[in-house]
Amino acid sequence: MRRYGFNIEANRVSMNFLSMVTENFLRDGTIHEKYDAVKRSSDTQVTAGYHMNIVGFGWTNGVFLVLLHELPPSDVTQLAHEINQASASAQ
C-alpha cells in the first residue's frame, strides 16, 4: 500500500495489526502465528497446516517489527500510549 501512495490506509492497517498483536501479548505473554482479525484474538481454529497455533512464530515477529518501523513517529507514540493504558488496566 505504501508503494502506491496509500500511506494513510497503510498506517491504519498497521496500527490495527500492531495493537491486536500487542493486546494478545499483554494478555498471555506470547506472540502467535495466526490471529482472528475480527475477534482480535490469537484464539483461532487451525484447519490447515500446523495442528495448533504456533507460539513465537518468526514471520509474525518480523512483520510486527517492519510495520512498526514504517509507522510515522506520531503513530508509534500513539501505539505506545495505548499499550501503556492497556497494560495499566490489566494490572
Residue pairs with C-beta under 8 A, 6 or more apart in sequence:
1 7
1 9
1 10
1 13
2 10
2 70
10 70
11 71
11 72
11 75
14 67
14 68
14 70
14 71
14 75
15 71
15 75
15 78
15 79
16 37
17 37
17 63
17 64
17 67
18 64
18 67
18 68
18 71
18 79
19 79
19 82
19 83
20 35
20 37
20 40
21 31
21 35
21 60
21 64
22 79
22 82
22 83
22 86
23 40
23 86
24 30
24 31
24 32
24 35
24 40
24 41
24 42
25 31
26 83
26 86
26 87
26 90
27 90
28 42
30 42
30 55
30 56
31 55
31 56
31 57
31 60
31 61
31 64
32 42
32 44
32 53
32 54
32 55
32 57
32 60
33 50
33 53
33 54
33 55
33 57
33 59
33 60
34 42
34 44
34 46
34 53
34 54
35 41
35 42
35 44
36 42
36 43
36 44
42 53
43 53
44 53
46 52
46 53
68 76
68 79
71 79
